[in-house]
Amino acid sequence: MEPSNRAQYLLKVLIQKYINEGIPVGSRNLLDDSGLNISPATVRHVMSDLEELGLIKAPHTSSGRVPTARGYRMFVDTLVRYQSPDTSYMDTIQSEIKKDNYERGQLIEKVSSTLSKITSLAGVVSVPRVKNITLRQIEFLPLSDHRILAILVLNNREVQNRILHTKVKHSPSELQRASNFINENYASQSLNSIRKNLLLDMEKTRESMNQAMQDIISNAQLAIEGAENTGEEFILAGERNLMDFAELSDVNILKPLFDAFAKKRMMIDLLDRSINASGVQVFIGSESGYSLLDDCSVVTAPYQSSDNQVGVLGVIGPKRMAYDRVVPIVDLTAKLLGKAIDSK
């Protein structure tokens, strides 16, 4: 059963008022804000109908009403009027992501923190999935305690460092010979190709390769595998913003939620479910599939560049977030980030 047009309008006013003020909305305040020329009794009757439909509820006896997850869903899908992001936000995000000196990880981190700052929510951006990562150069530097620093230059200029643990201590000349071998035979190849072929090629040349070289290159294989599985799966920023909302400030809610952020599985699953979406996705409360997010909403959008680097970004906040402003910001940021990755 669908509520009447008047009931939908009053539901919209109630939700907007609750989002702005965070306190249950009574019938008299709802009437004042609605601008409708109807009686208080009519408003109470409509509110009773909305409650029967499961769109609003009374959190306490004799209190006003607050939206349910179902009410928010109707609001997001049919009632809200989305705002175009203001020019100041567009200028801020464009100026940040167009800076040429960012490596990929730094760009993702900056976008996540900017999303958080602009929305006053927690911002999350998954690291782009790169189809082919190319090795430009590898160098080995000796460290103490049988350790080696492997420096990998990937794609155009991205640099990753890996600590390798070897069976014995190796001299600088041995390390140089090993890096020369890899650079001469595998530079400009994809990490996937190198990972598959390096150990096979070592088997063919084992008789002519001394034990030191074998030891170093076997460990280099681990560095290449680590570089292929590039770093963090996502960057989360602004989690502390969630403490500013009364409904999330309870330590019994926040602590398990922060623990889940740290363990990553929940967020990776949500981002993976959004990666093939055609646009913005809004998960309200239990729609996420995780009880820890029952008091939250998650707004996500996929971003994609022309060379198949794909990821997802979004925000996490209370169910009473300002969807009219947040959803367009997430959508715009995803489009701008895709273009920025293309240009880099």
Backbone hydrogen bonds, N-H to C=O, Kabsch-Sander energy under -0.5 kcal/mol:
donor,donor_aa,acceptor,acceptor_aa,energy
8,Q,4,S,-2.7
9,Y,5,N,-2.2
10,L,6,R,-2.5
11,L,7,A,-2.4
12,K,8,Q,-2.3
13,V,9,Y,-2.4
14,L,10,L,-2.6
15,I,11,L,-2.6
16,Q,12,K,-2.5
17,K,13,V,-2.3
18,Y,14,L,-2.5
19,I,15,I,-2.8
20,N,16,Q,-1.9
21,E,17,K,-2.3
22,G,18,Y,-2.6
25,V,65,R,-2.7
26,G,24,P,-0.6
30,L,26,G,-2.2
31,L,27,S,-2.4
32,D,28,R,-2.3
33,D,29,N,-2.2
34,S,30,L,-1.6
35,G,31,L,-1.2
38,I,36,L,-1.3
43,V,39,S,-1.7
44,R,40,P,-2.4
45,H,41,A,-2.1
46,V,42,T,-2.5
47,M,43,V,-2.7
48,S,44,R,-2.0
49,D,45,H,-2.0
50,L,46,V,-2.6
51,E,47,M,-2.0
52,E,48,S,-2.1
53,L,49,D,-1.8
54,G,51,E,-1.4
55,L,50,L,-2.5
56,I,50,L,-0.8
57,K,66,V,-2.5
63,S,60,H,-1.6
65,R,25,V,-2.7
66,V,57,K,-2.8
68,T,55,L,-2.0
72,Y,68,T,-2.6
73,R,69,A,-2.1
74,M,70,R,-2.1
75,F,71,G,-2.3
76,V,72,Y,-3.0
77,D,73,R,-2.4
78,T,74,M,-2.5
79,L,74,M,-1.0
79,L,75,F,-0.9
80,V,75,F,-2.8
82,Y,80,V,-0.7
83,Q,324,D,-2.6
89,Y,86,D,-0.6
90,M,86,D,-1.9
91,D,87,T,-2.7
92,T,88,S,-2.1
93,I,89,Y,-2.8
94,Q,90,M,-2.2
95,S,91,D,-2.2
96,E,92,T,-1.7
97,I,93,I,-2.3
98,K,94,Q,-1.3
99,K,96,E,-1.0
102,Y,99,K,-0.9
107,L,103,E,-2.4
108,I,104,R,-2.3
109,E,105,G,-2.2
110,K,106,Q,-2.4
111,V,107,L,-2.4
112,S,108,I,-2.3
113,S,109,E,-2.2
114,T,110,K,-2.3
115,L,111,V,-2.6
116,S,112,S,-2.0
117,K,113,S,-2.3
118,I,114,T,-2.6
119,T,115,L,-2.2
120,S,116,S,-1.8
121,L,116,S,-0.7
122,A,316,I,-2.4
123,G,237,A,-2.7
124,V,314,G,-2.7
125,V,235,I,-2.0
126,S,312,V,-3.5
127,V,233,E,-2.2
129,R,310,V,-2.3
130,V,128,P,-0.8
131,K,129,R,-0.5
134,T,132,N,-0.5
135,L,189,Q,-2.5
136,R,134,T,-0.6
136,R,153,V,-3.2
137,Q,153,V,-1.4
139,E,151,I,-2.0
141,L,149,L,-2.2
143,L,147,R,-2.6
147,R,144,S,-0.6
148,I,164,L,-2.6
149,L,141,L,-3.1
150,A,148,I,-0.7
150,A,162,R,-3.4
151,I,139,E,-3.0
151,I,149,L,-0.6
152,L,150,A,-0.6
152,L,160,Q,-3.0
153,V,137,Q,-2.9
154,L,152,L,-0.6
154,L,158,E,-3.7
155,N,134,T,-3.0
158,E,154,L,-1.3
160,Q,152,L,-2.5
162,R,150,A,-2.4
164,L,148,I,-3.3
164,L,162,R,-0.5
166,T,146,H,-2.9
166,T,164,L,-0.6
175,L,171,S,-2.1
176,Q,172,P,-2.3
177,R,173,S,-2.1
178,A,174,E,-2.0
179,S,175,L,-2.4
180,N,176,Q,-2.5
181,F,177,R,-2.2
182,I,178,A,-2.0
183,N,179,S,-2.8
184,E,180,N,-2.6
185,N,181,F,-1.5
186,Y,182,I,-2.8
187,A,182,I,-0.5
187,A,183,N,-1.2
188,S,135,L,-3.5
189,Q,186,Y,-1.9
191,L,133,I,-3.3
194,I,190,S,-2.5
195,R,191,L,-3.1
196,K,192,N,-1.6
197,N,193,S,-2.1
198,L,194,I,-2.9
201,D,197,N,-2.9
202,M,198,L,-2.0
203,E,199,L,-1.8
204,K,200,L,-1.4
205,T,201,D,-1.5
206,R,203,E,-0.7
208,S,205,T,-0.7
209,M,205,T,-0.7
209,M,206,R,-1.0
210,N,208,S,-0.5
214,Q,210,N,-2.0
215,D,211,Q,-2.5
216,I,212,A,-2.3
217,I,213,M,-2.6
218,S,214,Q,-2.3
219,N,215,D,-1.6
220,A,216,I,-2.1
221,Q,217,I,-1.6
222,L,218,S,-0.7
222,L,219,N,-0.6
223,A,219,N,-1.4
224,I,220,A,-2.3
225,E,221,Q,-2.1
226,G,222,L,-2.3
227,A,223,A,-2.0
228,E,224,I,-1.8
229,N,225,E,-1.7
230,T,228,E,-1.3
235,I,125,V,-3.0
236,L,234,F,-0.5
237,A,123,G,-3.0
241,N,238,G,-1.9
242,L,239,E,-1.8
243,M,240,R,-1.4
244,D,241,N,-1.6
245,F,242,L,-1.3
246,A,244,D,-0.5
248,L,245,F,-1.8
249,S,245,F,-1.0
249,S,246,A,-0.6
253,I,250,D,-1.6
254,L,250,D,-2.6
255,K,251,V,-2.3
257,L,253,I,-1.3
258,F,254,L,-3.1
259,D,255,K,-2.4
260,A,256,P,-2.1
261,F,257,L,-2.0
262,A,258,F,-2.2
263,K,259,D,-1.9
264,K,260,A,-1.3
265,R,263,K,-0.8
268,I,264,K,-2.7
269,D,265,R,-2.3
270,L,266,M,-2.1
271,L,267,M,-2.6
272,D,268,I,-2.6
273,R,269,D,-1.9
274,S,270,L,-0.7
274,S,271,L,-0.9
275,I,271,L,-0.8
275,I,272,D,-0.6
277,A,274,S,-1.5
281,Q,300,T,-3.0
283,F,281,Q,-0.5
283,F,298,V,-3.1
284,I,282,V,-0.6
285,G,283,F,-0.6
285,G,296,C,-2.7
287,E,284,I,-2.0
288,S,285,G,-1.7
289,G,286,S,-1.8
293,L,290,Y,-1.8
294,D,291,S,-1.8
296,C,293,L,-1.8
297,S,317,G,-2.7
298,V,283,F,-2.5
299,V,315,V,-2.3
300,T,281,Q,-2.8
300,T,298,V,-0.5
301,A,313,L,-2.4
303,Y,311,G,-2.7
305,S,309,Q,-1.7
308,N,305,S,-1.4
310,V,129,R,-0.9
310,V,308,N,-0.7
311,G,303,Y,-2.3
313,L,301,A,-2.4
314,G,124,V,-2.4
315,V,299,V,-2.1
316,I,122,A,-2.4
317,G,297,S,-2.3
319,K,295,D,-1.1
321,M,318,P,-1.2
323,Y,321,M,-1.8
325,R,322,A,-1.3
326,V,322,A,-3.0
327,V,323,Y,-1.9
329,I,325,R,-1.3
330,V,326,V,-2.5
331,D,327,V,-2.3
332,L,328,P,-2.7
333,T,329,I,-2.5
334,A,330,V,-2.0
335,K,331,D,-1.7
336,L,332,L,-2.6
337,L,333,T,-2.6
338,G,334,A,-2.0
339,K,335,K,-1.8
340,A,336,L,-2.2
341,I,337,L,-2.5
342,D,338,G,-1.9
343,S,339,K,-2.2
344,K,340,A,-1.3
